Amino acid sequence: MATETHAPVSSCVDSHGGAIGMPQLCPDWMGNQIFWLVVTLVVIFFILSKIALPRIASVLAERQGTITNDIAAAEELKQKAVEAEEAYNKALADARAEAGRIIAEAKAEMQAEVDAEIAKADAEIAAKSAESEKAISEIRAGALEAVKDVAKDTAKEIVAAMGGKADARSITAAINERMKG
């Protein structure tokens, strides 16, 4: 048999084919590693530029469009909210004005009713006052007649007590003159 001799293929491999140290740092294999690194990077670049980046760009464009549409819709809704608030404030002012008008009408109606009742009460008071004045005049006239009668009787008694004689006609004339003022 022939004896086989194993000579090291490179400075990074021992006679049994095992690596000496870290194979990635072996200067004999650096060229091969750089070649495959470049090939891998070129393949990754083409995959990214032809497949992944266009998809990412379309997703970003779609997202930007959605954001722009959402902002426009928000502005539109904000404008509608401002218009709704203005309409609400106008309706509130109109309702307050209508309430004020209704209150004024109610006050006017109540004032008219109060005035009518006051006029009616004044008329009743005036009628009762006239009746009272009439009654007072009658009482006064009756009292005046009673005073005249008493005065006549008293004057007759005084004249008789003094020893004189007075006729009814002269006593009545004197009392009437005195009563006139």
C-alpha positions as CSV (number, residue, x, y, z in Angstrom):
1,M,0.0,0.0,0.0
2,A,0.9,3.3,-0.7
3,T,1.3,5.7,2.1
4,E,-0.8,8.7,1.8
5,T,0.6,12.0,2.9
6,H,-1.6,14.7,3.7
7,A,-0.2,18.0,3.0
8,P,-2.0,21.1,4.2
9,V,-4.0,22.7,1.5
10,S,-3.7,26.1,3.0
11,S,-2.2,27.7,6.0
12,C,-5.7,27.7,7.7
13,V,-6.2,23.9,7.6
14,D,-4.1,21.3,9.3
15,S,-3.2,17.9,8.0
16,H,-6.4,16.2,9.1
17,G,-8.6,18.9,7.4
18,G,-9.5,20.8,10.6
19,A,-9.5,24.5,10.7
20,I,-6.7,26.3,12.5
21,G,-8.1,29.2,14.3
22,M,-11.2,31.0,12.9
23,P,-11.7,30.1,9.3
24,Q,-13.5,33.4,8.6
25,L,-10.2,35.2,9.3
26,C,-8.1,33.0,7.1
27,P,-6.4,35.2,4.5
28,D,-6.4,32.4,1.9
29,W,-10.2,32.3,1.9
30,M,-10.8,36.1,2.0
31,G,-11.2,36.4,-1.8
32,N,-13.9,33.7,-1.9
33,Q,-15.7,35.3,1.1
34,I,-15.6,38.8,-0.5
35,F,-17.0,37.4,-3.8
36,W,-19.9,35.7,-2.1
37,L,-20.5,38.8,0.0
38,V,-20.7,41.0,-3.1
39,V,-23.0,38.4,-4.8
40,T,-25.2,38.3,-1.7
41,L,-25.4,42.1,-1.5
42,V,-26.2,42.5,-5.2
43,V,-29.0,39.9,-4.9
44,I,-30.3,41.6,-1.7
45,F,-30.1,45.0,-3.5
46,F,-32.1,43.7,-6.5
47,I,-34.7,42.0,-4.3
48,L,-35.1,45.2,-2.2
49,S,-35.2,47.6,-5.2
50,K,-37.5,45.5,-7.4
51,I,-39.9,43.9,-4.8
52,A,-39.6,45.3,-1.3
53,L,-39.0,49.0,-1.8
54,P,-41.8,49.5,-4.3
55,R,-44.2,47.8,-1.9
56,I,-43.0,49.9,0.9
57,A,-43.3,53.1,-1.2
58,S,-46.8,52.1,-2.2
59,V,-47.7,51.5,1.4
60,L,-46.2,54.9,2.4
61,A,-48.1,56.6,-0.5
62,E,-51.3,54.9,0.5
63,R,-50.8,55.9,4.2
64,Q,-50.0,59.5,3.1
65,G,-53.2,59.5,1.0
66,T,-55.2,58.2,3.9
67,I,-53.7,60.8,6.3
68,T,-54.5,63.6,3.8
69,N,-58.0,62.3,3.3
70,D,-58.5,62.0,7.0
71,I,-57.3,65.5,7.6
72,A,-59.6,66.8,4.9
73,A,-62.5,64.9,6.4
74,A,-61.6,66.3,9.8
75,E,-61.6,69.8,8.4
76,E,-64.9,69.2,6.7
77,L,-66.4,67.9,10.0
78,K,-64.9,70.8,11.9
79,Q,-66.5,73.2,9.5
80,K,-69.9,71.4,9.8
81,A,-69.5,71.5,13.6
82,V,-68.9,75.3,13.4
83,E,-71.9,75.7,11.2
84,A,-74.0,73.5,13.5
85,E,-72.9,75.6,16.5
86,E,-73.8,78.8,14.6
87,A,-77.2,77.3,13.7
88,Y,-77.7,76.3,17.4
89,N,-76.8,79.7,18.6
90,K,-79.1,81.4,16.1
91,A,-82.0,79.0,17.1
92,L,-81.3,79.7,20.7
93,A,-81.4,83.5,20.1
94,D,-84.6,83.1,18.1
95,A,-86.1,81.0,20.9
96,R,-85.1,83.6,23.5
97,A,-86.6,86.4,21.3
98,E,-89.8,84.3,20.9
99,A,-90.0,83.7,24.6
100,G,-89.5,87.4,25.3
101,R,-92.3,88.2,22.8
102,I,-94.6,85.6,24.4
103,I,-93.8,87.0,27.9
104,A,-94.5,90.6,26.7
105,E,-97.8,89.5,25.2
106,A,-98.7,87.6,28.4
107,K,-97.8,90.7,30.5
108,A,-99.9,92.9,28.2
109,E,-102.8,90.6,28.5
110,M,-102.5,90.4,32.3
111,Q,-102.1,94.1,32.5
112,A,-105.3,94.6,30.5
113,E,-107.1,92.2,32.7
114,V,-105.7,93.9,35.8
115,D,-106.7,97.3,34.4
116,A,-110.2,96.1,33.6
117,E,-110.6,94.6,37.1
118,I,-109.2,97.9,38.6
119,A,-111.7,99.9,36.5
120,K,-114.5,97.6,37.6
121,A,-113.4,97.9,41.3
122,D,-113.1,101.7,40.9
123,A,-116.7,101.8,39.5
124,E,-118.0,99.7,42.4
125,I,-116.1,101.8,44.9
126,A,-117.5,105.0,43.2
127,A,-121.0,103.6,43.3
128,K,-120.6,102.6,47.0
129,S,-119.0,105.9,47.7
130,A,-122.0,107.8,46.1
131,E,-124.4,105.6,48.1
132,S,-122.4,106.4,51.2
133,E,-122.3,110.1,50.4
134,K,-126.1,110.0,49.8
135,A,-126.6,108.2,53.1
136,I,-124.3,110.7,54.9
137,S,-126.2,113.6,53.3
138,E,-129.4,112.1,54.5
139,I,-128.0,111.5,58.0
140,R,-126.6,115.1,58.0
141,A,-129.9,116.5,56.8
142,G,-131.7,114.5,59.5
143,A,-129.2,115.5,62.1
144,L,-129.5,119.2,61.0
145,E,-133.3,118.9,61.4
146,A,-132.9,117.2,64.8
147,V,-130.4,120.0,65.8
148,K,-133.0,122.6,64.7
149,D,-135.7,120.9,66.7
150,V,-133.5,120.7,69.8
151,A,-132.5,124.3,69.3
152,K,-136.1,125.4,69.0
153,D,-137.1,123.5,72.1
154,T,-134.1,124.7,74.0
155,A,-134.6,128.3,72.9
156,K,-138.3,128.1,74.0
157,E,-137.3,126.7,77.4
158,I,-134.6,129.4,77.9
159,V,-137.0,132.2,77.0
160,A,-139.7,130.7,79.2
161,A,-137.2,130.3,82.0
162,M,-136.2,133.9,81.7
163,G,-139.8,134.9,82.0
164,G,-140.4,135.9,78.5
165,K,-142.7,134.7,75.9
166,A,-141.5,133.9,72.4
167,D,-143.5,132.9,69.5
168,A,-142.5,129.9,67.4
169,R,-142.0,131.9,64.2
170,S,-139.4,134.3,65.6
171,I,-137.5,131.4,67.3
172,T,-137.5,129.5,64.0
173,A,-136.3,132.6,62.1
174,A,-133.5,133.2,64.6
175,I,-132.4,129.5,64.5
176,N,-132.4,129.4,60.7
177,E,-130.4,132.6,60.6
178,R,-127.9,131.2,63.1
179,M,-127.6,127.9,61.2
180,K,-126.8,129.7,57.9
181,G,-123.8,131.2,59.4
